[in-house]
Amino acid sequence: MLGRRITLGMAALAAMCVSAPASAQFFFKSVDLSGPPVTGTEPGIIAQSLPGASPAEFRAALVWSLRAALNVAALQCKFEPTLLSDDIYVAVRKDHDDEFNKSYDTLEKYFLKTAKTKKAAQTELDRFSTRVYSSFSTVSGQLSFCQTAASIGEDAVYAPRGRLGDVAVARMRELRESLKSWGEQHFRTRRVTFVWPVLRPLPQFGNDRCWRRGEYDARRCGSLG
């Protein structure tokens, strides 16, 4: 009888593990970071202010911010292979590169409109892209960021072509919130200790020469692997 109870208990535990949500990768219960859609005009949603930007230009900035976040996740979240952060980024790039390129072109036109010269416009665009990437750098919130980026990346993979902006609008607030220091939400009265992985070095976000059209250039600044 005891042996049968142990067997049943082990079977139930196995079933729980198989059916466990993605949040079980780090927490028994993750914090709920969902929020209303954004337009890009809200404080802290885009890495810098864009004075005089049109709704289309704000949307382009959101799409480019989403691309940057998934790129940072691909670089920084490999310590947890089940998140598939690198694979997700590659898949999103493959399926939505046209929308990314159009967003970049829209931002380029915005800075051409607001800068005095073409050279100044390119400089401002490069700075904007660098700021966007650096804005997704986090240490204390790395677990929640990696987890949230993987979830949003999955939505991005399945988004119809031309509709990636809808994902950015719907979930950018959640992505920004994930950068904060969040912890276990189920055992709120007790301390839960995690064994942290060996983290990869952060990209040189402040060095413009390390980035080419928003992509980290390992040949110039070294591998992060």
Summary of the structure (lengths in Angstrom):
residues: 225
radius of gyration: 20.0
end to end distance: 52.1
largest distance: 83.1
contacts: 632
relative contact order: 0.17
helix: 58%
strand: 2%
